[in-house]
Amino acid sequence: MRSRLLAGSLLLALVPACGEPGAAPGPNLLLVIFDTTRADHLGCYGGMAETSPTVDALAARGTRFDEALSQSSLTPVSATSVLTGSYPTHHGVRSLFTVGHQTMDDGITPLAELLDARGIDTAAFVSAMPMNGKKYGLARGFGVYSDEPGRDVERAKQLGLPNAGQRRADDTTELALQWLDGRAGRRFGMLVHYFDAHDSTLVPPARFLAGRMTIPPPGVPPTEVQRIALYDAEIAFMDRELGRLLDRLKELGELDDTVVVVIGDHGEGLGQHGFWTHGLLWHEQLRVPLVLAGPGIPKGRLVADRVRLVDLLPTLVDLLDLPDTGQRDGSSLSELLIGGHDPAPRELYAEVHHAEYDFLNRDAAIVSITLGKWKYVHGSSGAHQLYDLEADPGETQNLFSEDHPQLPALRARLAELGALDHVRVSTEGMDPEDIETLRNLGYIEKDRRE
């Protein structure tokens, strides 16, 4: 639910940022996406591995949403949902595997275009091909969109990466800091995307591994304990790089004038439900951190209500006084920020679509809807699931049956969203370079040739 009443009360608390004529007064925006980051591996969410002192401090001076859920466990689908406030069925990016074939719908106005309409300088610095700006439409509205880590072949070799389709968090931070330093005080909106927790080849500096693990010798597969320890080390490294961004904003005298948002695009399977990696719709693959701090945001607040990543854009419309197109599925979190509660849990829609011949044997299309306590997962193969989340939050008891009394309403909502009209995803016609990048990033089986 959106509240324009609240927008006025929040804006009274905003401290205007410096800006040249033509830019409306108000705060800056720093939106940081931690790729593949589960909420429960951060300290402020109960994680035990001391991975996130920067995010923890940010939560202490801002607001943390305890149950924030993504609309997909595939990066470009989730990122487009974040930047548009719309479900994938409406924004048009349905899969990672349709590189260049599905882009953001022209009829939707993304965040960067709203910022630009207020005269705010915009830039994005992303760390891997799943956030490609042109091929998924994510660059729309950004004055700068840096998304070509593949060109830095020499740096990839220095880091020992098997390919140059990604960059480590410190390299992405350097680009972001250079842009911040060159802005001449203008009001800004910046997106920074860190990929490290997604990819075990993006090994952080040795000091982030110390006390956690040792890298196994070549040819020796890591143990499950080592895989989780490396994952935590990668989160800790991204957290350190977030700290560098915040330190620079403080040096520039702009931190207090900046709304800072830290989110995960999706979570990760770390052995739960017998699955490692992501691309399914289990809770551990959808629950992500969502922390906001800065002007107009209450300090030290914990929101327990279920929220969605599509709710972020309408919230930023309120906080930053952006033009309101109203064309979205999300609704503002502003009432929750000032102490309110939703009268009922928010509807949660999520989906994934996979390429044919998926080597992890995932269904070609999986969609889910959660209404109240009931979660229904509809698989294109007929492998459907139904969970009572109050009685079974771990999603261990599948209650699905065709005559279950909850099923008609859940299926009707999926049909209303157009979610049951499955999208066929194929690598046919894709650029060979894109296919090779997906293969090197672990999305396509390495010995399969399309």
C-alpha positions as CSV (number, residue, x, y, z in Angstrom):
1,M,0.0,0.0,0.0
2,R,1.3,3.4,-0.9
3,S,1.0,6.5,1.4
4,R,1.5,10.0,0.1
5,L,0.7,11.2,3.6
6,L,3.9,9.6,4.8
7,A,5.9,11.0,1.9
8,G,5.3,14.5,3.3
9,S,6.4,13.6,6.8
10,L,9.5,11.8,5.5
11,L,10.5,14.7,3.2
12,L,10.5,17.1,6.1
13,A,13.4,15.2,7.5
14,L,15.5,15.2,4.4
15,V,18.7,17.3,4.3
16,P,19.1,18.8,0.8
17,A,22.2,17.7,-1.0
18,C,24.4,20.1,-2.9
19,G,23.5,20.4,-6.6
20,E,23.6,22.7,-9.6
21,P,20.6,24.6,-10.8
22,G,18.1,22.2,-12.6
23,A,18.4,19.4,-10.0
24,A,15.6,19.4,-7.5
25,P,16.8,19.6,-3.9
26,G,16.9,16.4,-1.9
27,P,19.2,13.5,-1.0
28,N,21.5,11.5,-3.1
29,L,21.0,7.7,-3.6
30,L,23.5,4.9,-3.3
31,L,21.9,1.5,-4.2
32,V,24.3,-1.4,-3.6
33,I,23.4,-4.9,-4.8
34,F,25.2,-7.9,-3.2
35,D,24.7,-10.6,-5.7
36,T,23.7,-14.1,-4.4
37,T,23.7,-13.0,-0.8
38,R,21.4,-14.7,1.7
39,A,20.2,-12.6,4.6
40,D,21.1,-15.2,7.2
41,H,24.8,-14.9,6.5
42,L,25.0,-11.3,7.6
43,G,25.6,-10.4,11.2
44,C,22.6,-8.2,11.6
45,Y,20.4,-11.1,10.4
46,G,21.9,-13.5,12.9
47,G,24.8,-14.8,10.9
48,M,27.7,-16.1,13.0
49,A,30.7,-15.7,10.7
50,E,31.4,-12.0,11.2
51,T,30.9,-11.2,7.5
52,S,29.2,-7.8,7.6
53,P,30.4,-5.1,10.0
54,T,29.6,-2.3,7.5
55,V,26.1,-3.5,6.8
56,D,25.5,-4.1,10.5
57,A,26.5,-0.6,11.3
58,L,24.3,0.7,8.5
59,A,21.4,-1.2,10.0
60,A,22.1,0.3,13.4
61,R,21.8,3.8,12.0
62,G,18.9,2.9,9.7
63,T,16.1,0.4,9.1
64,R,16.5,-3.3,8.5
65,F,13.7,-5.4,6.9
66,D,13.8,-8.9,8.3
67,E,11.8,-10.7,5.7
68,A,12.6,-9.2,2.3
69,L,12.0,-11.5,-0.6
70,S,13.1,-11.4,-4.2
71,Q,11.0,-11.9,-7.3
72,S,13.5,-14.3,-8.9
73,S,16.6,-16.2,-8.0
74,L,18.2,-15.2,-11.4
75,T,20.1,-11.9,-11.4
76,P,18.8,-10.0,-14.5
77,V,15.2,-10.9,-13.6
78,S,15.5,-9.8,-10.0
79,A,17.5,-6.6,-10.9
80,T,14.8,-5.6,-13.4
81,S,12.2,-6.1,-10.7
82,V,14.2,-3.9,-8.4
83,L,14.7,-1.1,-10.9
84,T,11.1,-1.1,-12.1
85,G,9.0,-2.1,-9.1
86,S,7.3,-4.6,-11.4
87,Y,6.9,-8.4,-11.5
88,P,8.8,-10.2,-14.3
89,T,5.4,-11.0,-16.0
90,H,5.1,-7.2,-16.6
91,H,8.6,-5.9,-17.0
92,G,9.6,-8.4,-19.7
93,V,12.9,-9.9,-18.5
94,R,12.1,-13.5,-17.7
95,S,15.4,-15.3,-17.8
96,L,19.1,-15.1,-17.6
97,F,19.3,-17.3,-20.6
98,T,17.7,-14.9,-23.1
99,V,20.6,-12.6,-23.4
100,G,19.7,-9.9,-26.0
101,H,16.3,-11.5,-26.7
102,Q,14.3,-10.1,-23.8
103,T,14.8,-6.6,-22.5
104,M,12.9,-4.3,-20.2
105,D,9.5,-3.4,-21.5
106,D,9.5,0.1,-23.2
107,G,6.2,1.0,-21.4
108,I,7.8,0.8,-17.9
109,T,9.7,3.7,-16.4
110,P,12.7,2.5,-14.4
111,L,14.4,4.1,-11.5
112,A,17.2,5.8,-13.4
113,E,14.7,7.6,-15.7
114,L,12.8,8.9,-12.6
115,L,16.1,10.2,-11.2
116,D,17.1,11.8,-14.5
117,A,13.7,13.5,-14.6
118,R,14.7,15.3,-11.4
119,G,18.0,16.4,-12.9
120,I,20.0,13.9,-10.8
121,D,23.2,12.5,-12.2
122,T,23.1,8.7,-12.6
123,A,25.7,6.0,-12.9
124,A,25.9,2.3,-12.5
125,F,29.0,0.1,-12.0
126,V,28.3,-3.6,-12.2
127,S,30.5,-6.6,-12.0
128,A,29.4,-9.3,-14.3
129,M,27.5,-10.1,-17.5
130,P,24.1,-11.1,-15.8
131,M,23.8,-7.3,-15.2
132,N,24.5,-6.3,-18.8
133,G,22.9,-3.0,-19.4
134,K,22.1,-3.1,-23.0
135,K,21.2,-6.8,-23.5
136,Y,18.7,-6.8,-20.6
137,G,17.7,-3.1,-20.8
138,L,19.1,-2.4,-17.3
139,A,21.1,0.7,-18.6
140,R,17.9,2.7,-19.4
141,G,18.1,6.1,-17.9
142,F,21.7,5.9,-16.6
143,G,24.1,8.6,-17.7
144,V,26.9,6.1,-17.1
145,Y,26.5,2.3,-17.1
146,S,29.8,0.5,-16.7
147,D,29.2,-3.2,-17.5
148,E,32.1,-4.5,-19.6
149,P,34.4,-6.4,-17.2
150,G,35.0,-8.8,-20.1
151,R,37.4,-6.3,-21.7
152,D,39.8,-6.4,-18.7
153,V,41.5,-9.6,-19.8
154,E,44.8,-8.8,-18.1
155,R,43.2,-8.1,-14.8
156,A,41.3,-11.4,-15.0
157,K,44.5,-13.2,-15.6
158,Q,46.1,-11.5,-12.6
159,L,43.3,-12.7,-10.4
160,G,43.5,-16.2,-11.8
161,L,39.9,-16.1,-13.2
162,P,39.0,-18.6,-15.8
163,N,37.4,-15.8,-17.9
164,A,37.2,-12.0,-18.0
165,G,33.4,-11.8,-17.9
166,Q,33.4,-10.5,-14.3
167,R,35.4,-8.3,-12.0
168,R,36.1,-8.4,-8.3
169,A,34.5,-6.0,-5.9
170,D,37.6,-3.9,-5.4
171,D,37.9,-3.2,-9.1
172,T,34.2,-2.2,-9.3
173,T,34.6,0.1,-6.3
174,E,37.6,1.9,-7.9
175,L,35.4,2.8,-10.9
176,A,32.6,4.0,-8.6
177,L,35.0,6.1,-6.5
178,Q,36.5,7.8,-9.6
179,W,33.0,8.7,-10.8
180,L,32.1,10.1,-7.4
181,D,35.2,12.2,-7.2
182,G,34.5,13.7,-10.7
183,R,31.0,14.9,-10.1
184,A,31.6,18.5,-8.9
185,G,29.1,18.3,-6.1
186,R,26.0,17.5,-8.2
187,R,23.2,15.5,-6.7
188,F,23.6,11.8,-7.7
189,G,21.9,8.4,-7.9
190,M,24.4,5.5,-8.1
191,L,24.0,1.8,-8.5
192,V,26.9,-0.5,-7.5
193,H,26.7,-4.3,-8.0
194,Y,29.1,-6.7,-6.4
195,F,29.3,-10.3,-7.9
196,D,31.8,-12.0,-5.6
197,A,29.5,-14.2,-3.5
198,H,28.1,-15.7,-6.7
199,D,31.3,-17.2,-8.0
200,S,33.9,-19.3,-6.2
201,T,36.5,-18.2,-8.7
202,L,36.4,-14.6,-7.4
203,V,38.6,-15.5,-4.4
204,P,39.0,-12.5,-2.1
205,P,42.4,-11.3,-0.8
206,A,44.1,-13.7,1.6
207,R,43.3,-11.8,4.8
208,F,39.5,-12.5,4.2
209,L,40.3,-16.2,4.1
210,A,42.5,-16.2,7.2
211,G,40.8,-18.0,10.0
212,R,38.1,-19.3,7.8
213,M,39.6,-21.7,5.3
214,T,42.5,-22.8,3.2
215,I,42.0,-23.2,-0.6
216,P,42.2,-26.9,-1.5
217,P,45.0,-27.8,-3.9
218,P,44.3,-28.0,-7.7
219,G,42.1,-31.0,-8.6
220,V,40.8,-31.5,-5.1
221,P,37.1,-30.4,-4.7
222,P,36.3,-28.3,-1.7
223,T,34.4,-29.7,1.2
224,E,30.9,-28.4,2.0
225,V,32.4,-26.6,5.0
226,Q,35.0,-25.0,2.8
227,R,32.4,-23.9,0.2
228,I,30.4,-22.1,2.9
229,A,33.5,-20.6,4.4
230,L,34.5,-19.2,1.0
231,Y,31.0,-17.9,0.5
232,D,31.2,-16.0,3.9
233,A,34.7,-14.7,3.0
234,E,33.3,-13.3,-0.3
235,I,30.5,-11.5,1.6
236,A,33.0,-10.1,4.0
237,F,35.0,-8.7,1.1
238,M,31.9,-7.1,-0.5
239,D,31.1,-5.6,2.9
240,R,34.6,-4.1,3.1
241,E,34.1,-2.5,-0.4
242,L,30.8,-1.1,0.7
243,G,32.7,0.5,3.6
244,R,35.1,2.1,1.1
245,L,32.2,3.7,-0.7
246,L,30.7,5.0,2.5
247,D,34.0,6.3,3.7
248,R,34.5,8.3,0.5
249,L,31.0,9.8,0.8
250,K,31.9,10.9,4.3
251,E,35.1,12.4,3.1
252,L,33.2,14.3,0.5
253,G,30.7,15.6,3.2
254,E,27.8,13.8,1.4
255,L,27.1,10.7,3.5
256,D,24.5,12.4,5.7
257,D,22.8,13.6,2.5
258,T,22.6,10.2,0.9
259,V,20.0,7.5,1.2
260,V,21.9,4.2,1.2
261,V,20.2,1.0,0.3
262,V,21.9,-2.5,0.5
263,I,20.0,-5.4,-0.9
264,G,20.7,-8.9,-2.3
265,D,19.3,-9.8,-5.7
266,H,18.6,-13.3,-4.5
267,G,19.9,-15.8,-2.0
268,E,21.8,-19.1,-2.4
269,G,21.3,-22.8,-1.8
270,L,24.0,-24.1,0.5
271,G,22.9,-27.6,0.8
272,Q,19.3,-26.9,1.9
273,H,16.7,-29.1,0.1
274,G,19.7,-31.0,-1.2
275,F,20.7,-28.2,-3.6
276,W,23.7,-26.0,-4.0
277,T,23.6,-22.7,-6.1
278,H,20.3,-21.0,-7.1
279,G,17.7,-20.9,-9.8
280,L,14.9,-22.4,-7.7
281,L,12.2,-20.8,-5.5
282,W,13.0,-22.1,-2.0
283,H,13.0,-19.5,0.8
284,E,16.8,-19.6,1.2
285,Q,17.1,-18.6,-2.4
286,L,14.6,-15.7,-2.2
287,R,15.2,-14.2,1.3
288,V,17.8,-11.4,1.0
289,P,19.1,-8.5,3.1
290,L,17.3,-5.1,2.7
291,V,18.8,-2.3,4.7
292,L,18.1,1.5,4.3
293,A,19.8,4.4,6.1
294,G,20.0,8.1,5.6
295,P,17.8,11.1,5.5
296,G,14.1,10.4,6.4
297,I,14.8,6.8,7.5
298,P,14.3,5.9,11.2
299,K,17.4,4.7,13.1
300,G,17.6,1.3,14.6
301,R,14.3,0.1,13.4
302,L,13.5,-3.5,12.6
303,V,10.6,-4.3,10.3
304,A,9.2,-7.8,10.6
305,D,6.5,-7.6,8.0
306,R,7.0,-9.5,4.8
307,V,8.2,-7.2,2.0
308,R,9.3,-7.6,-1.6
309,L,12.1,-6.2,-3.7
310,V,9.5,-4.7,-6.0
311,D,8.5,-2.5,-3.1
312,L,11.8,-0.7,-3.1
313,L,11.2,1.6,-6.1
314,P,7.9,3.1,-4.8
315,T,9.6,3.6,-1.5
316,L,12.4,5.6,-3.2
317,V,9.8,7.6,-5.0
318,D,8.6,8.7,-1.6
319,L,12.0,9.2,0.0
320,L,13.6,11.1,-3.0
321,D,10.4,12.9,-4.1
322,L,10.6,11.3,-7.6
323,P,7.9,11.5,-10.3
324,D,5.3,8.9,-9.6
325,T,4.2,7.0,-12.7
326,G,2.2,4.4,-10.7
327,Q,3.0,1.7,-13.2
328,R,4.2,-1.0,-10.9
329,D,3.3,-4.0,-8.8
330,G,5.2,-3.0,-5.7
331,S,3.9,-0.7,-3.0
332,S,5.8,1.8,-0.8
333,L,7.3,0.7,2.5
334,S,6.9,4.2,3.9
335,E,4.2,3.3,6.4
336,L,6.4,0.5,7.7
337,L,9.3,2.8,8.0
338,I,7.4,5.1,10.5
339,G,6.1,2.2,12.6
340,G,3.0,1.0,10.8
341,H,2.2,-2.6,9.9
342,D,0.5,-4.2,6.9
343,P,-3.0,-5.4,7.8
344,A,-2.2,-8.6,5.9
345,P,1.0,-10.1,4.5
346,R,1.9,-8.8,1.1
347,E,1.4,-11.1,-1.9
348,L,4.7,-12.6,-3.0
349,Y,5.2,-13.6,-6.6
350,A,8.5,-15.2,-7.9
351,E,9.6,-17.0,-11.0
352,V,12.6,-18.6,-12.8
353,H,12.9,-19.8,-16.4
354,H,15.8,-22.0,-17.5
355,A,17.4,-22.9,-20.8
356,E,16.5,-26.1,-22.4
357,Y,18.8,-29.0,-21.4
358,D,19.5,-27.4,-18.0
359,F,22.3,-29.5,-16.6
360,L,21.0,-29.2,-13.1
361,N,17.7,-30.7,-14.2
362,R,15.6,-27.7,-13.1
363,D,12.2,-27.3,-14.6
364,A,12.1,-25.1,-17.6
365,A,9.6,-22.8,-15.8
366,I,8.9,-22.5,-12.1
367,V,6.5,-19.8,-10.7
368,S,5.3,-19.3,-7.2
369,I,2.7,-17.3,-5.4
370,T,2.4,-16.7,-1.7
371,L,-0.9,-15.4,-0.3
372,G,-1.1,-15.2,3.4
373,K,0.5,-18.3,4.8
374,W,0.1,-20.4,1.7
375,K,2.9,-20.8,-0.9
376,Y,2.2,-22.6,-4.1
377,V,5.0,-23.5,-6.5
378,H,3.9,-24.4,-10.1
379,G,6.5,-26.3,-12.2
380,S,6.2,-26.8,-15.9
381,S,6.9,-30.5,-15.6
382,G,4.0,-30.9,-13.2
383,A,6.1,-31.1,-10.1
384,H,3.9,-28.7,-8.0
385,Q,4.3,-27.9,-4.4
386,L,2.1,-26.3,-1.7
387,Y,3.3,-25.2,1.8
388,D,1.7,-23.9,4.9
389,L,4.4,-21.4,5.9
390,E,3.1,-20.9,9.4
391,A,3.3,-24.6,10.3
392,D,6.2,-25.3,8.0
393,P,8.5,-22.3,7.5
394,G,11.3,-24.6,6.2
395,E,9.2,-25.8,3.3
396,T,9.7,-29.5,4.2
397,Q,6.1,-30.8,3.9
398,N,4.6,-30.7,0.4
399,L,0.8,-30.5,0.9
400,F,0.0,-30.4,-2.8
401,S,-3.0,-32.2,-4.1
402,E,-5.3,-31.3,-7.0
403,D,-8.3,-31.2,-4.6
404,H,-6.6,-29.0,-1.9
405,P,-9.1,-26.2,-1.0
406,Q,-6.4,-23.5,-1.2
407,L,-5.3,-24.4,-4.8
408,P,-8.0,-22.7,-6.9
409,A,-7.4,-19.2,-5.5
410,L,-3.6,-19.6,-5.8
411,R,-3.8,-20.8,-9.4
412,A,-6.3,-18.1,-10.3
413,R,-3.9,-15.4,-9.1
414,L,-1.0,-16.9,-11.2
415,A,-3.3,-17.0,-14.2
416,E,-4.3,-13.4,-13.6
417,L,-0.6,-12.4,-13.6
418,G,0.0,-14.3,-16.8
419,A,2.4,-16.5,-15.0
420,L,1.1,-19.8,-16.3
421,D,1.8,-18.9,-19.9
422,H,5.3,-20.2,-19.7
423,V,8.1,-18.6,-21.7
424,R,10.2,-20.9,-23.8
425,V,13.8,-20.2,-23.1
426,S,16.5,-21.3,-25.6
427,T,20.1,-20.4,-26.3
428,E,19.3,-20.7,-30.0
429,G,20.3,-17.5,-31.9
430,M,22.3,-16.1,-29.0
431,D,25.7,-14.5,-29.6
432,P,28.4,-17.3,-29.3
433,E,30.4,-15.0,-27.0
434,D,27.4,-14.7,-24.6
435,I,27.0,-18.4,-24.6
436,E,30.6,-18.9,-23.8
437,T,30.4,-16.3,-21.0
438,L,27.4,-18.1,-19.5
439,R,29.3,-21.4,-19.7
440,N,32.4,-19.9,-18.0
441,L,30.2,-18.4,-15.2
442,G,28.7,-21.9,-14.6
443,Y,25.3,-21.4,-16.0
444,I,25.6,-23.8,-18.9
445,E,27.3,-27.2,-18.9
446,K,30.8,-26.8,-20.0
447,D,30.9,-29.8,-22.3
448,R,27.7,-29.0,-24.1
449,R,27.9,-27.1,-27.4
450,E,24.7,-25.5,-28.6
